Amino acid sequence: MHKEIILRNCLNDNLIEAGCDEAGRGPLAGPVYAAAVILPADFHHPLLNDSKQMTEKAREALRPVIEREAVAWAVEAVSAAEIDEINILNASIAGMQRAVLKLSVRPQFLLIDGNRFKPLQDIPYKTVVHGDATFASIAAASVLAKTCRDEFMRELARQYPEYGWDRNMGYPTKEHIEAIRNYGYTPWHRMSFHPKELEPTLF
């Protein structure tokens, strides 16, 4: 039986808050996706939780609800090449910042999942460890980032079926590592991400 998680709608009742989160920090391939979401003050949905704790079916059901009912939302992808250039932490932060700047409504405060962020213009912010299991706006951002990234990886899998990206979403599964060993890297792989199992193949 599903146990409903009660998430806080906001930190500051009198400010327009945007929740921010990312998806795809750990994979060997594909972009990292980030999202920013401003929810109505009275938004509630019984399925909403940290996207990692939700089933794929629940995430896919929630995505159109969030897109329809949010005051504003935006999603941004940061490529594997940029991840290699600036590292995954900076890429995740950059993705969240770009998503915020794409919002049709300017937020007055940002709620950031995790413990790292960089100042964005003059918008105050707060980092929240496990924020996607605490605040509804961060949870909504996690759902959008995750579903949009999964959709992209499934599309990419049609071009590169050998790697199983429609199943592993670019994460370092045994299947994916074997495919890299057999077929090599693609332009979508993050060359700065090297599992120990693959080190002998790099030289």
C-alpha positions as CSV (number, residue, x, y, z in Angstrom):
1,M,0.0,0.0,0.0
2,H,1.3,3.4,-1.0
3,K,2.3,5.6,2.0
4,E,1.7,9.2,1.3
5,I,4.6,11.5,1.9
6,I,3.7,15.0,3.2
7,L,6.1,17.6,1.6
8,R,6.4,21.2,2.6
9,N,5.1,23.5,0.0
10,C,7.5,26.4,0.7
11,L,10.1,27.8,3.1
12,N,9.0,31.4,2.8
13,D,5.2,32.0,2.5
14,N,5.6,35.5,1.2
15,L,8.1,34.8,-1.6
16,I,7.9,33.2,-5.1
17,E,10.0,30.1,-4.6
18,A,11.5,27.8,-7.2
19,G,12.7,24.3,-6.4
20,C,15.7,23.0,-8.3
21,D,17.1,19.5,-8.7
22,E,19.1,17.5,-11.2
23,A,19.1,13.9,-12.6
24,G,21.9,11.9,-14.1
25,R,25.0,12.8,-12.1
26,G,26.3,9.2,-12.0
27,P,25.9,7.8,-15.5
28,L,28.8,7.1,-17.9
29,A,26.9,8.5,-20.8
30,G,24.3,11.2,-21.6
31,P,23.7,14.7,-20.4
32,V,22.9,15.7,-16.8
33,Y,19.4,17.2,-16.7
34,A,18.3,19.9,-14.3
35,A,14.9,21.4,-13.6
36,A,13.4,24.4,-11.8
37,V,9.7,24.5,-10.7
38,I,7.5,27.1,-9.1
39,L,4.4,25.5,-7.7
40,P,1.2,27.1,-6.6
41,A,1.1,27.6,-2.8
42,D,-1.7,25.0,-2.5
43,F,-0.3,22.4,-4.8
44,H,-0.6,18.8,-3.5
45,H,-0.4,15.4,-5.1
46,P,-0.4,12.1,-3.1
47,L,2.3,10.5,-5.3
48,L,4.8,13.3,-5.2
49,N,8.1,12.4,-3.6
50,D,11.8,12.2,-4.3
51,S,11.8,10.9,-7.9
52,K,14.3,8.2,-6.9
53,Q,11.7,6.8,-4.5
54,M,8.9,6.7,-7.0
55,T,8.1,4.1,-9.6
56,E,8.6,5.0,-13.3
57,K,4.8,4.8,-13.8
58,A,4.2,7.3,-11.0
59,R,6.8,9.7,-12.4
60,E,5.4,9.5,-15.8
61,A,1.9,10.1,-14.4
62,L,3.0,13.1,-12.5
63,R,5.0,14.8,-15.2
64,P,2.0,16.2,-17.1
65,V,0.3,17.2,-13.9
66,I,3.4,19.3,-12.8
67,E,3.8,20.8,-16.3
68,R,0.1,21.8,-16.4
69,E,-0.3,23.0,-12.8
70,A,3.0,24.7,-12.1
71,V,3.2,28.5,-12.1
72,A,6.4,28.0,-14.1
73,W,8.8,25.2,-15.0
74,A,11.9,24.8,-17.1
75,V,14.3,21.9,-17.9
76,E,17.9,22.2,-19.0
77,A,20.4,19.6,-20.3
78,V,24.2,19.9,-19.9
79,S,26.1,17.8,-22.4
80,A,28.7,15.1,-21.7
81,A,31.3,17.2,-23.4
82,E,30.6,20.1,-21.0
83,I,30.6,17.7,-18.0
84,D,34.0,16.6,-19.1
85,E,35.2,20.2,-19.4
86,I,33.9,21.6,-16.1
87,N,33.2,18.4,-14.0
88,I,29.8,17.0,-13.0
89,L,29.3,19.1,-9.9
90,N,29.8,22.4,-11.8
91,A,27.7,21.0,-14.7
92,S,24.8,20.1,-12.3
93,I,24.9,23.6,-10.8
94,A,25.1,25.2,-14.2
95,G,22.1,23.2,-15.4
96,M,20.0,24.3,-12.4
97,Q,21.1,27.9,-12.9
98,R,20.1,27.8,-16.6
99,A,16.8,26.2,-15.8
100,V,16.0,29.0,-13.3
101,L,16.9,31.7,-15.9
102,K,14.5,30.0,-18.4
103,L,11.5,30.3,-16.0
104,S,8.7,32.5,-17.3
105,V,8.3,33.9,-13.8
106,R,11.3,35.2,-11.9
107,P,11.6,33.5,-8.5
108,Q,12.4,35.5,-5.4
109,F,14.0,32.6,-3.6
110,L,15.6,29.2,-4.7
111,L,15.4,25.9,-2.9
112,I,18.3,23.7,-4.1
113,D,18.5,20.0,-3.5
114,G,21.9,19.0,-2.1
115,N,24.6,21.0,-0.3
116,R,26.3,22.9,-3.1
117,F,25.2,25.8,-5.3
118,K,26.7,29.1,-6.6
119,P,25.1,32.5,-6.4
120,L,22.8,33.3,-9.3
121,Q,22.4,37.0,-10.0
122,D,20.8,38.5,-6.8
123,I,18.4,35.6,-6.0
124,P,18.8,34.3,-2.5
125,Y,18.9,30.5,-2.1
126,K,19.0,27.7,0.4
127,T,20.6,24.3,-0.2
128,V,18.7,21.4,1.4
129,V,20.1,17.9,1.8
130,H,17.4,15.5,0.8
131,G,15.4,18.5,-0.3
132,D,13.6,16.3,-2.8
133,A,12.0,14.5,0.1
134,T,11.3,17.7,2.0
135,F,9.9,20.3,-0.3
136,A,7.2,19.8,-3.0
137,S,8.9,22.2,-5.5
138,I,12.2,20.3,-5.3
139,A,10.4,17.0,-5.6
140,A,8.6,18.3,-8.7
141,A,11.8,19.4,-10.2
142,S,13.3,16.0,-9.6
143,V,10.4,14.4,-11.4
144,L,10.8,16.6,-14.4
145,A,14.6,16.2,-14.6
146,K,14.4,12.5,-14.3
147,T,11.5,11.9,-16.7
148,C,13.0,14.2,-19.3
149,R,16.4,12.6,-19.1
150,D,15.0,9.1,-19.3
151,E,13.0,10.1,-22.4
152,F,16.1,11.4,-24.0
153,M,18.1,8.3,-23.2
154,R,15.4,6.0,-24.6
155,E,15.6,8.1,-27.9
156,L,19.3,7.9,-27.9
157,A,19.1,4.1,-27.4
158,R,17.5,3.8,-30.8
159,Q,20.7,5.2,-32.4
160,Y,23.0,3.1,-30.1
161,P,21.1,-0.1,-29.3
162,E,24.2,-2.0,-28.2
163,Y,24.6,-0.1,-25.0
164,G,21.1,-0.8,-23.5
165,W,20.5,2.9,-22.6
166,D,16.7,2.3,-22.7
167,R,17.3,0.0,-19.7
168,N,20.3,1.4,-17.9
169,M,19.9,5.1,-18.8
170,G,23.7,5.3,-19.2
171,Y,24.5,4.1,-15.7
172,P,27.5,1.8,-15.2
173,T,25.6,-1.6,-15.3
174,K,27.4,-4.8,-16.2
175,E,25.7,-4.6,-19.6
176,H,26.8,-1.1,-20.3
177,I,30.4,-1.7,-19.3
178,E,30.6,-4.8,-21.5
179,A,29.2,-2.9,-24.4
180,I,31.9,-0.2,-24.0
181,R,34.5,-2.9,-23.9
182,N,33.1,-4.5,-27.1
183,Y,32.1,-1.4,-29.1
184,G,34.1,1.4,-27.6
185,Y,32.9,4.9,-26.6
186,T,30.4,7.0,-28.4
187,P,30.2,10.8,-28.6
188,W,27.6,10.7,-25.8
189,H,30.0,9.1,-23.3
190,R,31.6,11.2,-20.5
191,M,35.3,10.6,-21.0
192,S,36.1,11.7,-17.5
193,F,34.0,8.9,-16.1
194,H,36.0,5.7,-16.1
195,P,35.0,2.6,-14.0
196,K,37.9,0.6,-12.8
197,E,36.7,-2.3,-14.9
198,L,37.5,-0.3,-18.0
199,E,40.9,1.1,-17.1
200,P,42.9,-1.5,-19.1
201,T,41.0,-0.6,-22.3
202,L,41.9,3.1,-22.1
203,F,45.6,2.6,-23.1
